[in-house]
Amino acid sequence: MNSTNSTSGDQASLSEIVIVSIIVTIIATLTAGGNLMVMISFKMDKQLQTVSNYFLLSLSVADLAIGLFSMPLYTVQLIRRSWPLGGIACDLWLSLDYTMSNASVANLLLISFDRYLSITRPLTYRAKRTPKRAAIMIFCAWVVSIILWTPWIYGWPHLEGRRTVPEDDCYIQFLKSNQYVTIATAIAAFYLPVFIMCVLYFKIYLETEKRQRGLEKLQAHSTDSDEEISNRRNRYCWRRCCKIDEADETDHEDEWSNTSPKQNGKNERMIPLISKPPDDIADTYTILIKLPEEGSSKASIKMYNEDDTEEELLKRTRKLPNHKERRRGHERKQDTKAAKTLSAILLAFIITWTPYNLFVFVEAFQPGFVHETVYGIGYWLCYINSTINPLCYALCNANFRRTYWRILTCRWRKKRPLTVSRS
């Protein structure tokens, strides 16, 4: 945001004050409450504690401050059509308001870069993508936002030699005195970040489409390979082995094919039972071992009798989880969620911030051309973006939806599934 456009005059009527106050109270409460829920959700649900969501957490901090401070104070100025709190409070409010708004833009830029690098450089970037590095990036975004506005808000009157902002009004002095500075700040604070985010998002879209086409080709090739394997019944065999002690060696002296070292004082040899006629084998089993799931300490072991056909055994082993594929699938799901969230918040940001920044351009060259009410609506739309963001997270991420519901229904702890112990 770049300037406020208030003029001194008569105060609004009582009915206007009541209506505006009710509307603003509802919006400010939703904004503060929604972003507070984002922070609580991040703390409650460990599934939300991802590096990508650190940037959302930082964004919610800026949006929370806008709901708590910026909205109420700007509403006071709109209702009174003047600033009642004096110059010191004005500079403090402007510093907070512009810093929080710029921090929102900076965090959106970080989210866009994070998505872009995660998609285009998954191996190199993800290895360096740690919570500590994310915290450093977020810290830098906030420092830049503070430096961009606060020193100039306080220091510009000293550079000009006097304060030109009236005591009953509140705006940034250098934005009223120099149209070129106004245009430069509008470009730096809105137009340039939006251009960069759109370019990054377009590249993300192209890369995602490219990967999707490659995945479809790979799946088609995998299906053809599976059919080829299933048709080669006679060329595929299961290697079944068993161990016998040294004492049994005399009965099968001519049948040994491999010898293993001694273990526990006994020679153990491996018999490839698949090469023996079925009549010579009393019981033959195929053992399938399923590795433990994440968070589980037990592996499962299943034994299948010789009566099971080789096709059935092959089908069962195909169902065993491929942990690399599972990890990749999990990463793809996270990427999809993050991409949807980025799409939603970027679209909401452009829709809500564009009107005001267009008004800034017009007012810089044609002061008074934009009606005060229209200008105020555009300014308020920038605030509404802070209300919409938590809804975007919930619409695009099921984990946020579930945690929001737990908070609203006062279920602060997850219900743990009942476990049955067998003795």
GIHU-V352732 format. One record per helix or strand of 2 or more residues. SS is the DSSP state (@ for helix, = for strand). FROM is the first residue (numbers start at 1). TO is the last residue. Records with the same first field share a line. If there is no record, write none. Layout:
SS->FROM-TO  FROM-TO
//
This chain:
@->14-44  46-48  51-80  86-120  122-128  131-160  173-177  179-231  246-255  273-275  278-280  310-319  323-365  372-396  398-408
=->243-244  258-263  266-270  285-290  300-305
//
